[in-house]
Amino acid sequence: SPLNGKTVLFETGIGAPLGTFVSASTRTRNYIDTTDPQLYDSRTDSISGGVTMRLSPVLEGRLTLSQSHLTDESTLQRDRTTRSISLGGAYAVSPAATITATLGYQRIETDQLFLGIIPITTKQSGTIAGIGYVQELANGTIGANLDHSFTVNGDRTTLRFSRAFELPAGSFAASAGVTKGDTGDAALIGDLRYMQDMPQGRLSALLSRSVATDSDDRET
């Protein structure tokens, strides 16, 4: 199935005490010549914007508002709007180490057809938060992140450690961690990323294990 996406980012005040940013994206999935009810078209439009405040040479704050709108042509005819507001910050504890943190609120409203004919509306809300640390090294970076997210399946907490290496003509990065949602057991996650510049192009490879919500709102 063709998956297409476009993203536009506009930012002002880069390096200034006060800045603003706006980002918009569209992602579509279209199936052609199929009668399988599990394969259906969908579209997600997202927009976010906010203010960046550089409070000192070592402290930065950011207020972000975002909204995404999903529609699909499944038998449920889902129409889902997700809105969030968050306040984040970054503090340079040393020239080579930075701590980041964010705290916010998210609300999800879903309209869909039960049994294909009965319209129902579901409203959900929860907290989103995160804290991270990154340390620059002579040959790359090392970091750790603890994130708390909210989806249609409830709360999920993820702890991840990462290491990135700068290579003579490319890069290599690896991460590993564990994630746990409201339902199900804790799961191991991780990824390996490799990029190599070549004389007439670039070679990239990605191997990843993660937990995500599929098109039927099930975690896989």
ABEGO torsion letter per residue (X at the ends): XBBBBBBBBBBBGBGBABBBBBBBBBBBBBBBGBABAABBBBBBBBBBBEBBBBABAABBBBBBBBBBBBBBABAAGBBBBBBBBBBBBBBBABAABBBBBBBBBBBBBBBBBBGGABBBBBBBBBBBBBBBBBBBBAAEBBBBBBBBBBBAAEBBBBBBBBBBBBBAAEBBBBBBBBBBBABEBBBBBEBBBBBBBBAAEBBBBBBBBBBBBBAAGBBX
